[in-house]
Amino acid sequence: MINLIIALVLGLIHSLSFYHGVLPSWSYAPIQMLSFAGLFYLLLHSGSAKKAFLNAYVFGIASFCSSLYWLYISMHVYGHMPAIMAAIAVFLFSLYLAVYYGLAAFISAKLVCLIKRESDTNNLNTKTTERDSKLSYLPINSYTYWLTPFIWAASITLAELARGYIFTGFPWNAIAYAYVDTVYSAWAPVGGMYSIVFVVSLSSALLAQVFYQGTATLKLRSGIQFISVLLISWGLGFIQWWQPHGDPISVRLLQTNVPMEQKFDPLQGIERIYEQFFLAQLPASDPARPPEVTIFPETSIPIFQHQLDTQIWSDIIGMSSKTNS
């Protein structure tokens, strides 16, 4: 029960890494890594795959319920859904999203136990296996001590990948978001945000193992591995992954900051669309380099194409021809 309470608190702390604009940006990465290190520490003390699932599941519920507060605002304030129904919807959605963290912990614990059992069998050390199975922590020897962080990192990465794609996916509040302005962002050119997820999950696990039961040599090895990953990440930042091709182009980016209550209003929505058309046709700041590409905001036209008057589409085509962009 104590572990579940700790998991709940860690999940709430973890959610703070997504409160952009509330906390200083430099704090997001430490908050995420330390809370995830705490979760991995709980995983090591779970004793079984079932308990590992419960600890990670509670962690996920707390994290998503707290960090997805904006869904409540969207549904209640702008969607006019009753407050209690909006709160229940966010809670139920968090129950679903937390399953991915739970499954990652379950799979990790199962694999660690299987590898430990196989290792002990090969070493004819079955007596140790029987003793370890009664302990409150996952049975770990020197072989699985270094392997467990990699299993955890791979499981979490697959969980994040599945969360981003299954049932059309919900990749918001991804772990990698907290590391945009850190040395770990250098992994993005290697494998996108999921390579960042793997590396930071590995780092948090190695950090947790420094404080886990084991010999001083094993703890020192985990500490050295943690520092090594950090240094490799720092070194990747010096690699030039791309080369400019052709001449630069001029781009105009529109951001009208339309209030939500106006964007979806049937009367004011069309006016807001034409405001963006007006901005798109303003004279260029550098007449010698007019914009070749004009980028409109996300959902600048907040209705389906078949619901939009054909005249508006004609105006869009005409605007493109007029500005030659």
N, C-alpha and C positions, 0 to 999 in steps of 0.2 A: 504493500500500500504506500509506503514511504517513497519507493521508486516512482510510482505513478504520480504522486504529488510533485516530486522533483521534475519529472518529465513535463508536467503541466506548466510549472514555473519556467522551465527552460524553453518551452514552446512560446510562451508569452514574450520572453526576452528575445527569442529568435525573430519574432514578428517585428520588433523595433528596427531591424535592418531594412525594412521596406517602408518605413515612415519618412519618406523623402520630404524635406522641407521642415520637419519637426526637430530632428537631431542633426548635428553637423555631419557632413558627408564622410569625413574621415572615420567616423565611428561605425559605419555600416559593416565594414569587413571584419573588424575585431568582434563585434557583437555576433555576427553570423558564425564565425569560426569558433569562438569560445562556447557558444550555445550548442553547436554541432559536436564539439569535442565532448561536452557534457553528455550529449545523447549517446555518443559512441561509448563513453565510460559506463553509462547505464546498460548499454548492450552487452558489454563485457561482464557486467555483474548480473545479468538476467538469469543465467543458469539454464535456460531452455529457450527454444525457438518461439514457443507460445508467449512467454513473458517478454521476450525481445519485441515481438509484434505489438503487444499491448503498450509497452513503454514508448515505442516509436509512434504508435497510433495516437496515443494521448498527446504526445508532443506535437504531432501534425494537426490535430483538432484545435489545440490552443493557438498554434501559430496561424492557421488559416482563419479561424474565427476572428482573431484580432486584426490581422493584416488585410482581410477582405471587407473591412468596414465600409468601403466605398460602394460595394454592391448594395448594401443596405440603403445608403443615401440615394443611389440611382433608382432603386425600386420604390422606396417610400416617398422621398422628396419629389422626384421627377416623374416616377411612374405611378404615384398616388396609390400605391399598395398599402393596406393597413400595416401599421408598425409591427404588430405581433407576427403577421404573416411574413413580412420582409425579414424579420429576425430569425424566424424558423427556417426560411429558405436559405439564408446564409449559413445557419448551423448545419442543415442537412447537406448542403453543398460541401461544407468543410469536412463532414463525416466521410463523404466520398473521396475527396482529395487526399485526406490523411491515410487512406488505405494504401496509397503508393509508398509512403514512408514505412508503414507497417510491414508491407510485403518485402521491402528492401531489407529491413531488419530481420525478418523471419528467414529469408533466403540466406542472408549472411550467417546467421547463427547456425542454420542447418548445415551449411557447407563447412563451417569451422569445425563443428562436431564430427562430421563425416571424415574430414581430412585428419583430424586429431586421432580418431579411432583407427584409420588406415595406417597412420604413422606409427601408432603404438603397436598395432598388429605386426607390422614389419619389424619392429624392434623387440617383439615379444614382451611388451610392457603392459599386459592386460590388467595387471593388478592396479597400476596407476589410473587406468581408465575407469575402473570400478569406483575407486576413491573419488576421482574428479567428478563423476556423475552425481554425487551427493552434495557437492559444494554449491554455493549460491552464485558462483561465477562460471562463465563458459570455460570448459576444459581446454587450456592452452599450454602448449609446450614451446620449446625454443623454435621449432619449425613453423608452427602456426602463429607465433608471436609476430613475425615479420610479414606473414602472408595475410593475416586478418585485415589490416588496413586497406590492402588492395582489393580484397573481396568486398569490403564495405563500400569503397569508392566506386567500384564497378556496379554494385547493386543500386546505389543511390543514383548514379548516372543513368542507368536503365530505367529507374523509376521516374526520374525527371523527364526522360525522353518519352516514356509512355504517357505521362500526364500531359505532355504537349501535343499528343497525336490521337489518343484513343477518344472515341466519341467526338471527333473534330478537335479535341484538345483544349486545354486551358493552361497555357504556358506562363501566365502572369505570376508574379512573385517568384520567379525562378531564382535559385540560389546564386547564380552568376551575377544577378543584378547588383549585389552588394560589392562586387569587385571591379566595377567599371573603371574606377580611378586608382587601381592598385597595380602592383607588379604582376599579379596573376592574370590581368587582362591580356598580357602578351601571349597567352595560349589561344586566344580567340582566332587568330589566323590559322592555327594548326587544325582545330576541329570545332570551331564555333563555340557557343556558350557551353556546350556539353563537355568540351575538353576542360573548360574552367571548372565546371562542376566536379569532374573527376579529380582534378589536382587539388582543389580546396578541400574536398571530402577526404582525400588521402592525407592532406596536411593536418586537418583537424583530428583525424584518427591517430596519427603519429604523435601529435601533441598530447592526446589523452593517454596514450600508452606510456608516456614518460612518468605518469603518476599512477599507473596500474601496477598490480602485484607482479613481481618478477625480479630477476637478479639485477644488480646495478649495471651489469654489462648490457643486458637487453634494453634497459631504460636508456642508457647512454646511446645505444645503437639507434633507438627511435628518435632521440633528440638530434643526432647527426643527420638522420634521414630527413627530418623536418627542415633543418637548416639547408640541406642540400637541395631539396625541392624549391625552397625559397630563392636560393641563389640561381638555380637553373631558370626559374621564372623571371628573375631580374635580368639574366643574361639574354633571354629571348627577346627582351624589349629592344635590344640593339640591332636585331636583324631587320633588314628592309625587305618586307614580304611582297612589295608591289613596285612597279615601275610606271611612270606616267606614259601614256600612249596618245599621240596626236596633240593637237592644240587644245588649250583649255577652253571651256565653254562658259557662257554667262547664264546663271540660273536665278530665277526670281522665286522666292519662297513666301507664300501668303499665310498669314496667321491673324485671323480677325477676332479671336477670343469672344465668340458669340456665346452668350449665356444659354445654358441648357434649356431653360424655360421658353426661350425664343426660338431656338433651333428647330424644335419639333412642333411649334405652334403653326397651324395651317395658314394663318394670315401673315404672320411675321416671317415664317420660314422662307418664303419666296423672296421677300425683301432682302433677307440676309444673303441669299444666293447671289442676287444682283449686286450687292455691295462688294462681294468678292470679285465679280466680273469687272466692276469699276476699278478696283485696286490692281487687277491684272493688266489693265490697259494704261496705267499711269506712265508718264515718260520715264525712261531709264535714267538712273543717277549718272550714268556715263553714256551719253548719246552715241559715242563711237562703238559701244559694245552693248546693244540692246539684248534683253534676255532671249536665249534660244529655247529654254525650257522653263515652263511655269508650273510650279508644284502647289496644288491646293491642299487644304487641311484634310485630315481624315474625316470621313462622313460630312464633307462640305455640302453634299446633296443628300439629306437624310431620309430619302424615300427610294423605292424601287424604280428602275428605269421605266417600266410600263405605266407607272403612276404619274410620270412627269409630262407636262405639256410639251408637245412637239416644238413649239415656238422657242422654248428654253434651249432645246438641243440645237436648234438652228442658230440661236444666239451664241452658243458655245463654239460652234464651227466657224461662225463669222468672226468671233473674237480671236480665234486661233489664226485665221487668215490675215486679220488686220495687224496683229502683233508679230506674225511670222514665227510663232513659237508653238 
